[in-house]
Amino acid sequence: MQKYQNETRRWRDKKLKIKDLEVGNFVLIRSPRTEQLGKLEPKWQGPLVIMEKTGPSSFRLADSEGTPLPHSWNADNLRHFHI
C-alpha cells in the first residue's frame, strides 16, 4: 500500500504547477461563469494588484485605483500579468 501511495504522489506532483504570487504582483482574475460567456468574450479580467495574502493560497486584490475587491481570491483563479 505504501508503494502505491508513493507512486500516486509522484505522478500527481509531476502535474502540480506552483504559483509564486506575492504582495505587489499584478494578476489577472478568471471571469466567473466563463461557460456562459460567448467564445469571443475575454476569460480573464484585470490587471489587479495583490494587496495581502490571507491564507496559503488566497489573496486580497485591489484595482488600479487602489479600491479593494469585496472578497479574497484563490490562487487557482489568478494568473500572473507581465508588464
PDB file of N, CA, C and O in Angstrom:
ATOM      1  N   MET A   1       0.833  -1.192   0.000  1.00  0.00           N
ATOM      2  CA  MET A   1       0.000   0.000   0.000  1.00  0.00           C
ATOM      3  C   MET A   1       0.880   1.259   0.000  1.00  0.00           C
ATOM      4  O   MET A   1       0.578   2.221  -0.705  1.00  0.00           O
ATOM      5  N   GLN A   2       1.947   1.257   0.774  1.00  0.00           N
ATOM      6  CA  GLN A   2       2.843   2.407   0.854  1.00  0.00           C
ATOM      7  C   GLN A   2       3.492   2.680  -0.506  1.00  0.00           C
ATOM      8  O   GLN A   2       3.639   3.835  -0.906  1.00  0.00           O
ATOM      9  N   LYS A   3       3.878   1.618  -1.213  1.00  0.00           N
ATOM     10  CA  LYS A   3       4.482   1.778  -2.534  1.00  0.00           C
ATOM     11  C   LYS A   3       3.482   2.412  -3.506  1.00  0.00           C
ATOM     12  O   LYS A   3       3.851   3.300  -4.274  1.00  0.00           O
ATOM     13  N   TYR A   4       2.240   1.972  -3.481  1.00  0.00           N
ATOM     14  CA  TYR A   4       1.199   2.536  -4.336  1.00  0.00           C
ATOM     15  C   TYR A   4       0.983   4.016  -4.036  1.00  0.00           C
ATOM     16  O   TYR A   4       0.847   4.818  -4.959  1.00  0.00           O
ATOM     17  N   GLN A   5       0.951   4.384  -2.769  1.00  0.00           N
ATOM     18  CA  GLN A   5       0.757   5.779  -2.387  1.00  0.00           C
ATOM     19  C   GLN A   5       1.921   6.647  -2.854  1.00  0.00           C
ATOM     20  O   GLN A   5       1.717   7.769  -3.317  1.00  0.00           O
ATOM     21  N   ASN A   6       3.123   6.134  -2.732  1.00  0.00           N
ATOM     22  CA  ASN A   6       4.291   6.894  -3.186  1.00  0.00           C
ATOM     23  C   ASN A   6       4.270   7.101  -4.695  1.00  0.00           C
ATOM     24  O   ASN A   6       4.589   8.191  -5.170  1.00  0.00           O
ATOM     25  N   GLU A   7       3.900   6.073  -5.457  1.00  0.00           N
ATOM     26  CA  GLU A   7       3.812   6.205  -6.908  1.00  0.00           C
ATOM     27  C   GLU A   7       2.713   7.190  -7.302  1.00  0.00           C
ATOM     28  O   GLU A   7       2.898   7.986  -8.222  1.00  0.00           O
ATOM     29  N   THR A   8       1.585   7.142  -6.623  1.00  0.00           N
ATOM     30  CA  THR A   8       0.490   8.065  -6.898  1.00  0.00           C
ATOM     31  C   THR A   8       0.897   9.500  -6.574  1.00  0.00           C
ATOM     32  O   THR A   8       0.595  10.415  -7.341  1.00  0.00           O
ATOM     33  N   ARG A   9       1.573   9.706  -5.458  1.00  0.00           N
ATOM     34  CA  ARG A   9       2.037  11.039  -5.067  1.00  0.00           C
ATOM     35  C   ARG A   9       3.026  11.579  -6.097  1.00  0.00           C
ATOM     36  O   ARG A   9       2.944  12.750  -6.471  1.00  0.00           O
ATOM     37  N   ARG A  10       3.944  10.760  -6.556  1.00  0.00           N
ATOM     38  CA  ARG A  10       4.931  11.188  -7.541  1.00  0.00           C
ATOM     39  C   ARG A  10       4.240  11.547  -8.865  1.00  0.00           C
ATOM     40  O   ARG A  10       4.615  12.536  -9.496  1.00  0.00           O
ATOM     41  N   TRP A  11       3.252  10.776  -9.292  1.00  0.00           N
ATOM     42  CA  TRP A  11       2.505  11.057 -10.520  1.00  0.00           C
ATOM     43  C   TRP A  11       1.745  12.375 -10.401  1.00  0.00           C
ATOM     44  O   TRP A  11       1.736  13.182 -11.331  1.00  0.00           O
ATOM     45  N   ARG A  12       1.102  12.589  -9.240  1.00  0.00           N
ATOM     46  CA  ARG A  12       0.330  13.816  -9.028  1.00  0.00           C
ATOM     47  C   ARG A  12       1.239  15.036  -8.956  1.00  0.00           C
ATOM     48  O   ARG A  12       0.898  16.089  -9.494  1.00  0.00           O
ATOM     49  N   ASP A  13       2.387  14.914  -8.303  1.00  0.00           N
ATOM     50  CA  ASP A  13       3.286  16.051  -8.141  1.00  0.00           C
ATOM     51  C   ASP A  13       3.917  16.488  -9.458  1.00  0.00           C
ATOM     52  O   ASP A  13       4.313  17.646  -9.590  1.00  0.00           O
ATOM     53  N   LYS A  14       4.018  15.591 -10.433  1.00  0.00           N
ATOM     54  CA  LYS A  14       4.548  15.979 -11.735  1.00  0.00           C
ATOM     55  C   LYS A  14       3.621  16.960 -12.434  1.00  0.00           C
ATOM     56  O   LYS A  14       4.081  17.803 -13.204  1.00  0.00           O
ATOM     57  N   LYS A  15       2.329  16.863 -12.177  1.00  0.00           N
ATOM     58  CA  LYS A  15       1.353  17.719 -12.827  1.00  0.00           C
ATOM     59  C   LYS A  15       1.087  19.013 -12.064  1.00  0.00           C
ATOM     60  O   LYS A  15       0.405  19.904 -12.571  1.00  0.00           O
ATOM     61  N   LEU A  16       1.622  19.121 -10.850  1.00  0.00           N
ATOM     62  CA  LEU A  16       1.383  20.275  -9.998  1.00  0.00           C
ATOM     63  C   LEU A  16       2.148  21.486 -10.501  1.00  0.00           C
ATOM     64  O   LEU A  16       3.348  21.398 -10.762  1.00  0.00           O
ATOM     65  N   LYS A  17       1.464  22.616 -10.638  1.00  0.00           N
ATOM     66  CA  LYS A  17       2.090  23.866 -11.035  1.00  0.00           C
ATOM     67  C   LYS A  17       2.057  24.819  -9.842  1.00  0.00           C
ATOM     68  O   LYS A  17       0.982  25.212  -9.390  1.00  0.00           O
ATOM     69  N   ILE A  18       3.203  25.181  -9.345  1.00  0.00           N
ATOM     70  CA  ILE A  18       3.294  26.066  -8.179  1.00  0.00           C
ATOM     71  C   ILE A  18       3.308  27.508  -8.671  1.00  0.00           C
ATOM     72  O   ILE A  18       4.107  27.867  -9.536  1.00  0.00           O
ATOM     73  N   LYS A  19       2.427  28.326  -8.121  1.00  0.00           N
ATOM     74  CA  LYS A  19       2.363  29.741  -8.475  1.00  0.00           C
ATOM     75  C   LYS A  19       3.045  30.529  -7.365  1.00  0.00           C
ATOM     76  O   LYS A  19       2.679  30.420  -6.195  1.00  0.00           O
ATOM     77  N   ASP A  20       4.025  31.310  -7.740  1.00  0.00           N
ATOM     78  CA  ASP A  20       4.746  32.111  -6.748  1.00  0.00           C
ATOM     79  C   ASP A  20       4.211  33.539  -6.760  1.00  0.00           C
ATOM     80  O   ASP A  20       4.877  34.461  -7.231  1.00  0.00           O
ATOM     81  N   LEU A  21       3.015  33.704  -6.243  1.00  0.00           N
ATOM     82  CA  LEU A  21       2.371  35.009  -6.165  1.00  0.00           C
ATOM     83  C   LEU A  21       2.758  35.684  -4.857  1.00  0.00           C
ATOM     84  O   LEU A  21       2.791  35.046  -3.805  1.00  0.00           O
ATOM     85  N   GLU A  22       3.051  36.973  -4.931  1.00  0.00           N
ATOM     86  CA  GLU A  22       3.445  37.729  -3.749  1.00  0.00           C
ATOM     87  C   GLU A  22       2.719  39.070  -3.737  1.00  0.00           C
ATOM     88  O   GLU A  22       2.169  39.502  -4.750  1.00  0.00           O
ATOM     89  N   VAL A  23       2.726  39.716  -2.586  1.00  0.00           N
ATOM     90  CA  VAL A  23       2.105  41.029  -2.431  1.00  0.00           C
ATOM     91  C   VAL A  23       2.802  42.012  -3.372  1.00  0.00           C
ATOM     92  O   VAL A  23       4.031  42.069  -3.429  1.00  0.00           O
ATOM     93  N   GLY A  24       2.003  42.780  -4.104  1.00  0.00           N
ATOM     94  CA  GLY A  24       2.533  43.761  -5.040  1.00  0.00           C
ATOM     95  C   GLY A  24       2.556  43.280  -6.477  1.00  0.00           C
ATOM     96  O   GLY A  24       2.748  44.090  -7.384  1.00  0.00           O
ATOM     97  N   ASN A  25       2.366  41.983  -6.720  1.00  0.00           N
ATOM     98  CA  ASN A  25       2.333  41.455  -8.082  1.00  0.00           C
ATOM     99  C   ASN A  25       1.051  41.867  -8.792  1.00  0.00           C
ATOM    100  O   ASN A  25       0.006  42.039  -8.164  1.00  0.00           O
ATOM    101  N   PHE A  26       1.144  42.021 -10.107  1.00  0.00           N
ATOM    102  CA  PHE A  26      -0.036  42.257 -10.927  1.00  0.00           C
ATOM    103  C   PHE A  26      -0.560  40.907 -11.390  1.00  0.00           C
ATOM    104  O   PHE A  26       0.211  40.043 -11.809  1.00  0.00           O
ATOM    105  N   VAL A  27      -1.885  40.728 -11.314  1.00  0.00           N
ATOM    106  CA  VAL A  27      -2.502  39.463 -11.699  1.00  0.00           C
ATOM    107  C   VAL A  27      -3.762  39.714 -12.518  1.00  0.00           C
ATOM    108  O   VAL A  27      -4.321  40.811 -12.508  1.00  0.00           O
ATOM    109  N   LEU A  28      -4.192  38.683 -13.222  1.00  0.00           N
ATOM    110  CA  LEU A  28      -5.484  38.656 -13.891  1.00  0.00           C
ATOM    111  C   LEU A  28      -6.358  37.677 -13.130  1.00  0.00           C
ATOM    112  O   LEU A  28      -5.858  36.691 -12.590  1.00  0.00           O
ATOM    113  N   ILE A  29      -7.670  37.941 -13.082  1.00  0.00           N
ATOM    114  CA  ILE A  29      -8.585  37.008 -12.426  1.00  0.00           C
ATOM    115  C   ILE A  29      -9.477  36.363 -13.482  1.00  0.00           C
ATOM    116  O   ILE A  29      -9.876  37.000 -14.458  1.00  0.00           O
ATOM    117  N   ARG A  30      -9.777  35.100 -13.265  1.00  0.00           N
ATOM    118  CA  ARG A  30     -10.660  34.370 -14.174  1.00  0.00           C
ATOM    119  C   ARG A  30     -12.076  34.908 -14.031  1.00  0.00           C
ATOM    120  O   ARG A  30     -12.576  35.065 -12.917  1.00  0.00           O
ATOM    121  N   SER A  31     -12.714  35.188 -15.141  1.00  0.00           N
ATOM    122  CA  SER A  31     -14.091  35.681 -15.110  1.00  0.00           C
ATOM    123  C   SER A  31     -15.013  34.610 -14.558  1.00  0.00           C
ATOM    124  O   SER A  31     -14.926  33.454 -14.972  1.00  0.00           O
ATOM    125  N   PRO A  32     -15.894  34.967 -13.634  1.00  0.00           N
ATOM    126  CA  PRO A  32     -16.841  33.960 -13.138  1.00  0.00           C
ATOM    127  C   PRO A  32     -17.813  33.541 -14.234  1.00  0.00           C
ATOM    128  O   PRO A  32     -18.191  34.342 -15.089  1.00  0.00           O
ATOM    129  N   ARG A  33     -18.205  32.289 -14.194  1.00  0.00           N
ATOM    130  CA  ARG A  33     -19.178  31.725 -15.140  1.00  0.00           C
ATOM    131  C   ARG A  33     -18.725  31.875 -16.584  1.00  0.00           C
ATOM    132  O   ARG A  33     -19.466  32.388 -17.423  1.00  0.00           O
ATOM    133  N   THR A  34     -17.512  31.430 -16.873  1.00  0.00           N
ATOM    134  CA  THR A  34     -16.982  31.554 -18.228  1.00  0.00           C
ATOM    135  C   THR A  34     -17.738  30.681 -19.219  1.00  0.00           C
ATOM    136  O   THR A  34     -17.703  30.949 -20.420  1.00  0.00           O
ATOM    137  N   GLU A  35     -18.430  29.630 -18.740  1.00  0.00           N
ATOM    138  CA  GLU A  35     -19.170  28.778 -19.670  1.00  0.00           C
ATOM    139  C   GLU A  35     -20.389  29.501 -20.253  1.00  0.00           C
ATOM    140  O   GLU A  35     -20.914  29.082 -21.284  1.00  0.00           O
ATOM    141  N   GLN A  36     -20.848  30.582 -19.605  1.00  0.00           N
ATOM    142  CA  GLN A  36     -21.995  31.324 -20.108  1.00  0.00           C
ATOM    143  C   GLN A  36     -21.577  32.439 -21.066  1.00  0.00           C
ATOM    144  O   GLN A  36     -22.419  33.008 -21.762  1.00  0.00           O
ATOM    145  N   LEU A  37     -20.288  32.749 -21.105  1.00  0.00           N
ATOM    146  CA  LEU A  37     -19.815  33.794 -21.999  1.00  0.00           C
ATOM    147  C   LEU A  37     -19.718  33.256 -23.420  1.00  0.00           C
ATOM    148  O   LEU A  37     -19.595  32.050 -23.632  1.00  0.00           O
ATOM    149  N   GLY A  38     -19.775  34.146 -24.373  1.00  0.00           N
ATOM    150  CA  GLY A  38     -19.570  33.746 -25.755  1.00  0.00           C
ATOM    151  C   GLY A  38     -18.114  33.394 -25.983  1.00  0.00           C
ATOM    152  O   GLY A  38     -17.259  33.708 -25.154  1.00  0.00           O
ATOM    153  N   LYS A  39     -17.827  32.748 -27.095  1.00  0.00           N
ATOM    154  CA  LYS A  39     -16.469  32.277 -27.318  1.00  0.00           C
ATOM    155  C   LYS A  39     -15.491  33.414 -27.604  1.00  0.00           C
ATOM    156  O   LYS A  39     -14.280  33.211 -27.518  1.00  0.00           O
ATOM    157  N   LEU A  40     -15.982  34.593 -27.939  1.00  0.00           N
ATOM    158  CA  LEU A  40     -15.101  35.713 -28.198  1.00  0.00           C
ATOM    159  C   LEU A  40     -14.965  36.656 -27.003  1.00  0.00           C
ATOM    160  O   LEU A  40     -14.211  37.627 -27.069  1.00  0.00           O
ATOM    161  N   GLU A  41     -15.672  36.390 -25.933  1.00  0.00           N
ATOM    162  CA  GLU A  41     -15.588  37.223 -24.735  1.00  0.00           C
ATOM    163  C   GLU A  41     -14.313  36.890 -23.964  1.00  0.00           C
ATOM    164  O   GLU A  41     -13.876  35.739 -23.964  1.00  0.00           O
ATOM    165  N   PRO A  42     -13.711  37.885 -23.306  1.00  0.00           N
ATOM    166  CA  PRO A  42     -12.480  37.618 -22.551  1.00  0.00           C
ATOM    167  C   PRO A  42     -12.750  36.713 -21.340  1.00  0.00           C
ATOM    168  O   PRO A  42     -13.753  36.878 -20.645  1.00  0.00           O
ATOM    169  N   LYS A  43     -11.863  35.778 -21.104  1.00  0.00           N
ATOM    170  CA  LYS A  43     -11.998  34.853 -19.985  1.00  0.00           C
ATOM    171  C   LYS A  43     -11.274  35.369 -18.735  1.00  0.00           C
ATOM    172  O   LYS A  43     -11.464  34.833 -17.643  1.00  0.00           O
ATOM    173  N   TRP A  44     -10.439  36.413 -18.895  1.00  0.00           N
ATOM    174  CA  TRP A  44      -9.654  36.962 -17.789  1.00  0.00           C
ATOM    175  C   TRP A  44      -9.910  38.452 -17.680  1.00  0.00           C
ATOM    176  O   TRP A  44     -10.103  39.133 -18.687  1.00  0.00           O
ATOM    177  N   GLN A  45      -9.910  38.963 -16.431  1.00  0.00           N
ATOM    178  CA  GLN A  45     -10.131  40.386 -16.169  1.00  0.00           C
ATOM    179  C   GLN A  45      -8.931  40.932 -15.419  1.00  0.00           C
ATOM    180  O   GLN A  45      -8.283  40.211 -14.660  1.00  0.00           O
ATOM    181  N   GLY A  46      -8.639  42.195 -15.631  1.00  0.00           N
ATOM    182  CA  GLY A  46      -7.548  42.789 -14.873  1.00  0.00           C
ATOM    183  C   GLY A  46      -6.798  43.791 -15.722  1.00  0.00           C
ATOM    184  O   GLY A  46      -7.290  44.178 -16.782  1.00  0.00           O
ATOM    185  N   PRO A  47      -5.663  44.210 -15.308  1.00  0.00           N
ATOM    186  CA  PRO A  47      -4.830  43.710 -14.215  1.00  0.00           C
ATOM    187  C   PRO A  47      -5.250  44.276 -12.858  1.00  0.00           C
ATOM    188  O   PRO A  47      -5.782  45.382 -12.760  1.00  0.00           O
ATOM    189  N   LEU A  48      -4.995  43.491 -11.830  1.00  0.00           N
ATOM    190  CA  LEU A  48      -5.250  43.870 -10.449  1.00  0.00           C
ATOM    191  C   LEU A  48      -3.966  43.671  -9.657  1.00  0.00           C
ATOM    192  O   LEU A  48      -3.047  42.986 -10.107  1.00  0.00           O
ATOM    193  N   VAL A  49      -3.910  44.276  -8.474  1.00  0.00           N
ATOM    194  CA  VAL A  49      -2.718  44.192  -7.632  1.00  0.00           C
ATOM    195  C   VAL A  49      -3.039  43.357  -6.394  1.00  0.00           C
ATOM    196  O   VAL A  49      -4.109  43.499  -5.803  1.00  0.00           O
ATOM    197  N   ILE A  50      -2.119  42.497  -6.011  1.00  0.00           N
ATOM    198  CA  ILE A  50      -2.277  41.726  -4.771  1.00  0.00           C
ATOM    199  C   ILE A  50      -1.956  42.641  -3.598  1.00  0.00           C
ATOM    200  O   ILE A  50      -0.849  43.171  -3.507  1.00  0.00           O
ATOM    201  N   MET A  51      -2.927  42.830  -2.693  1.00  0.00           N
ATOM    202  CA  MET A  51      -2.736  43.704  -1.538  1.00  0.00           C
ATOM    203  C   MET A  51      -2.240  42.949  -0.312  1.00  0.00           C
ATOM    204  O   MET A  51      -1.383  43.451   0.415  1.00  0.00           O
ATOM    205  N   GLU A  52      -2.769  41.743  -0.071  1.00  0.00           N
ATOM    206  CA  GLU A  52      -2.323  40.952   1.073  1.00  0.00           C
ATOM    207  C   GLU A  52      -2.606  39.483   0.831  1.00  0.00           C
ATOM    208  O   GLU A  52      -3.478  39.113   0.044  1.00  0.00           O
ATOM    209  N   LYS A  53      -1.842  38.658   1.532  1.00  0.00           N
ATOM    210  CA  LYS A  53      -2.029  37.216   1.466  1.00  0.00           C
ATOM    211  C   LYS A  53      -2.816  36.810   2.703  1.00  0.00           C
ATOM    212  O   LYS A  53      -2.356  37.005   3.828  1.00  0.00           O
ATOM    213  N   THR A  54      -4.010  36.240   2.497  1.00  0.00           N
ATOM    214  CA  THR A  54      -4.877  35.915   3.627  1.00  0.00           C
ATOM    215  C   THR A  54      -4.831  34.448   4.019  1.00  0.00           C
ATOM    216  O   THR A  54      -5.413  34.064   5.033  1.00  0.00           O
ATOM    217  N   GLY A  55      -4.158  33.632   3.243  1.00  0.00           N
ATOM    218  CA  GLY A  55      -4.036  32.205   3.526  1.00  0.00           C
ATOM    219  C   GLY A  55      -2.943  31.627   2.659  1.00  0.00           C
ATOM    220  O   GLY A  55      -2.271  32.362   1.935  1.00  0.00           O
ATOM    221  N   PRO A  56      -2.754  30.313   2.720  1.00  0.00           N
ATOM    222  CA  PRO A  56      -1.688  29.724   1.914  1.00  0.00           C
ATOM    223  C   PRO A  56      -1.893  29.907   0.411  1.00  0.00           C
ATOM    224  O   PRO A  56      -0.919  29.978  -0.339  1.00  0.00           O
ATOM    225  N   SER A  57      -3.142  29.984  -0.035  1.00  0.00           N
ATOM    226  CA  SER A  57      -3.390  30.167  -1.472  1.00  0.00           C
ATOM    227  C   SER A  57      -4.545  31.135  -1.726  1.00  0.00           C
ATOM    228  O   SER A  57      -5.214  31.028  -2.754  1.00  0.00           O
ATOM    229  N   SER A  58      -4.792  32.076  -0.813  1.00  0.00           N
ATOM    230  CA  SER A  58      -5.845  33.070  -1.021  1.00  0.00           C
ATOM    231  C   SER A  58      -5.266  34.475  -0.854  1.00  0.00           C
ATOM    232  O   SER A  58      -4.389  34.715  -0.024  1.00  0.00           O
ATOM    233  N   PHE A  59      -5.786  35.398  -1.675  1.00  0.00           N
ATOM    234  CA  PHE A  59      -5.228  36.742  -1.740  1.00  0.00           C
ATOM    235  C   PHE A  59      -6.331  37.779  -1.802  1.00  0.00           C
ATOM    236  O   PHE A  59      -7.388  37.538  -2.386  1.00  0.00           O
ATOM    237  N   ARG A  60      -6.084  38.936  -1.198  1.00  0.00           N
ATOM    238  CA  ARG A  60      -6.968  40.100  -1.324  1.00  0.00           C
ATOM    239  C   ARG A  60      -6.398  40.955  -2.447  1.00  0.00           C
ATOM    240  O   ARG A  60      -5.191  41.192  -2.501  1.00  0.00           O
ATOM    241  N   LEU A  61      -7.269  41.419  -3.346  1.00  0.00           N
ATOM    242  CA  LEU A  61      -6.842  42.171  -4.519  1.00  0.00           C
ATOM    243  C   LEU A  61      -7.427  43.571  -4.506  1.00  0.00           C
ATOM    244  O   LEU A  61      -8.418  43.837  -3.825  1.00  0.00           O
ATOM    245  N   ALA A  62      -6.806  44.461  -5.263  1.00  0.00           N
ATOM    246  CA  ALA A  62      -7.298  45.825  -5.433  1.00  0.00           C
ATOM    247  C   ALA A  62      -7.150  46.195  -6.898  1.00  0.00           C
ATOM    248  O   ALA A  62      -6.292  45.662  -7.603  1.00  0.00           O
ATOM    249  N   ASP A  63      -8.005  47.124  -7.355  1.00  0.00           N
ATOM    250  CA  ASP A  63      -7.909  47.564  -8.747  1.00  0.00           C
ATOM    251  C   ASP A  63      -6.807  48.614  -8.883  1.00  0.00           C
ATOM    252  O   ASP A  63      -6.083  48.882  -7.924  1.00  0.00           O
ATOM    253  N   SER A  64      -6.680  49.203 -10.062  1.00  0.00           N
ATOM    254  CA  SER A  64      -5.586  50.145 -10.326  1.00  0.00           C
ATOM    255  C   SER A  64      -5.691  51.431  -9.513  1.00  0.00           C
ATOM    256  O   SER A  64      -4.680  52.095  -9.286  1.00  0.00           O
ATOM    257  N   GLU A  65      -6.902  51.799  -9.068  1.00  0.00           N
ATOM    258  CA  GLU A  65      -7.062  52.990  -8.224  1.00  0.00           C
ATOM    259  C   GLU A  65      -6.802  52.697  -6.758  1.00  0.00           C
ATOM    260  O   GLU A  65      -6.744  53.625  -5.952  1.00  0.00           O
ATOM    261  N   GLY A  66      -6.642  51.434  -6.390  1.00  0.00           N
ATOM    262  CA  GLY A  66      -6.402  51.059  -5.001  1.00  0.00           C
ATOM    263  C   GLY A  66      -7.651  50.636  -4.257  1.00  0.00           C
ATOM    264  O   GLY A  66      -7.587  50.380  -3.054  1.00  0.00           O
ATOM    265  N   THR A  67      -8.782  50.556  -4.934  1.00  0.00           N
ATOM    266  CA  THR A  67     -10.028  50.127  -4.307  1.00  0.00           C
ATOM    267  C   THR A  67     -10.020  48.610  -4.144  1.00  0.00           C
ATOM    268  O   THR A  67      -9.915  47.889  -5.136  1.00  0.00           O
ATOM    269  N   PRO A  68     -10.129  48.110  -2.906  1.00  0.00           N
ATOM    270  CA  PRO A  68     -10.077  46.651  -2.715  1.00  0.00           C
ATOM    271  C   PRO A  68     -11.332  45.962  -3.234  1.00  0.00           C
ATOM    272  O   PRO A  68     -12.428  46.518  -3.181  1.00  0.00           O
ATOM    273  N   LEU A  69     -11.156  44.750  -3.733  1.00  0.00           N
ATOM    274  CA  LEU A  69     -12.288  43.926  -4.163  1.00  0.00           C
ATOM    275  C   LEU A  69     -12.995  43.379  -2.931  1.00  0.00           C
ATOM    276  O   LEU A  69     -12.370  43.246  -1.879  1.00  0.00           O
ATOM    277  N   PRO A  70     -14.292  43.058  -3.034  1.00  0.00           N
ATOM    278  CA  PRO A  70     -15.075  42.703  -1.849  1.00  0.00           C
ATOM    279  C   PRO A  70     -14.717  41.380  -1.188  1.00  0.00           C
ATOM    280  O   PRO A  70     -15.062  41.186  -0.022  1.00  0.00           O
ATOM    281  N   HIS A  71     -14.046  40.467  -1.866  1.00  0.00           N
ATOM    282  CA  HIS A  71     -13.715  39.189  -1.249  1.00  0.00           C
ATOM    283  C   HIS A  71     -12.328  38.743  -1.700  1.00  0.00           C
ATOM    284  O   HIS A  71     -11.741  39.340  -2.602  1.00  0.00           O
ATOM    285  N   SER A  72     -11.817  37.712  -1.080  1.00  0.00           N
ATOM    286  CA  SER A  72     -10.497  37.209  -1.444  1.00  0.00           C
ATOM    287  C   SER A  72     -10.613  36.220  -2.603  1.00  0.00           C
ATOM    288  O   SER A  72     -11.696  35.705  -2.881  1.00  0.00           O
ATOM    289  N   TRP A  73      -9.492  35.960  -3.275  1.00  0.00           N
ATOM    290  CA  TRP A  73      -9.448  35.094  -4.446  1.00  0.00           C
ATOM    291  C   TRP A  73      -8.450  33.970  -4.214  1.00  0.00           C
ATOM    292  O   TRP A  73      -7.388  34.180  -3.628  1.00  0.00           O
ATOM    293  N   ASN A  74      -8.801  32.777  -4.678  1.00  0.00           N
ATOM    294  CA  ASN A  74      -7.917  31.625  -4.593  1.00  0.00           C
ATOM    295  C   ASN A  74      -6.883  31.707  -5.714  1.00  0.00           C
ATOM    296  O   ASN A  74      -7.164  32.238  -6.788  1.00  0.00           O
ATOM    297  N   ALA A  75      -5.687  31.178  -5.459  1.00  0.00           N
ATOM    298  CA  ALA A  75      -4.609  31.225  -6.440  1.00  0.00           C
ATOM    299  C   ALA A  75      -4.958  30.469  -7.715  1.00  0.00           C
ATOM    300  O   ALA A  75      -4.393  30.763  -8.768  1.00  0.00           O
ATOM    301  N   ASP A  76      -5.875  29.503  -7.652  1.00  0.00           N
ATOM    302  CA  ASP A  76      -6.282  28.770  -8.847  1.00  0.00           C
ATOM    303  C   ASP A  76      -7.000  29.672  -9.847  1.00  0.00           C
ATOM    304  O   ASP A  76      -7.036  29.364 -11.038  1.00  0.00           O
ATOM    305  N   ASN A  77      -7.568  30.771  -9.384  1.00  0.00           N
ATOM    306  CA  ASN A  77      -8.299  31.693 -10.250  1.00  0.00           C
ATOM    307  C   ASN A  77      -7.467  32.907 -10.645  1.00  0.00           C
ATOM    308  O   ASN A  77      -8.000  33.862 -11.210  1.00  0.00           O
ATOM    309  N   LEU A  78      -6.170  32.883 -10.355  1.00  0.00           N
ATOM    310  CA  LEU A  78      -5.291  34.007 -10.656  1.00  0.00           C
ATOM    311  C   LEU A  78      -4.220  33.594 -11.645  1.00  0.00           C
ATOM    312  O   LEU A  78      -3.825  32.429 -11.706  1.00  0.00           O
ATOM    313  N   ARG A  79      -3.754  34.567 -12.421  1.00  0.00           N
ATOM    314  CA  ARG A  79      -2.671  34.345 -13.384  1.00  0.00           C
ATOM    315  C   ARG A  79      -1.775  35.578 -13.355  1.00  0.00           C
ATOM    316  O   ARG A  79      -2.264  36.704 -13.268  1.00  0.00           O
ATOM    317  N   HIS A  80      -0.465  35.365 -13.428  1.00  0.00           N
ATOM    318  CA  HIS A  80       0.467  36.489 -13.468  1.00  0.00           C
ATOM    319  C   HIS A  80       0.164  37.393 -14.660  1.00  0.00           C
ATOM    320  O   HIS A  80      -0.186  36.916 -15.740  1.00  0.00           O
ATOM    321  N   PHE A  81       0.301  38.692 -14.454  1.00  0.00           N
ATOM    322  CA  PHE A  81       0.193  39.668 -15.529  1.00  0.00           C
ATOM    323  C   PHE A  81       1.560  40.288 -15.699  1.00  0.00           C
ATOM    324  O   PHE A  81       2.063  40.944 -14.787  1.00  0.00           O
ATOM    325  N   HIS A  82       2.170  40.088 -16.857  1.00  0.00           N
ATOM    326  CA  HIS A  82       3.514  40.595 -17.121  1.00  0.00           C
ATOM    327  C   HIS A  82       3.425  41.899 -17.898  1.00  0.00           C
ATOM    328  O   HIS A  82       2.771  41.986 -18.937  1.00  0.00           O
ATOM    329  N   ILE A  83       4.091  42.891 -17.373  1.00  0.00           N
ATOM    330  CA  ILE A  83       4.072  44.231 -18.000  1.00  0.00           C
ATOM    331  C   ILE A  83       5.175  44.324 -19.032  1.00  0.00           C
ATOM    332  O   ILE A  83       5.334  45.363 -19.674  1.00  0.00           O
TER     333      ILE A  83
END
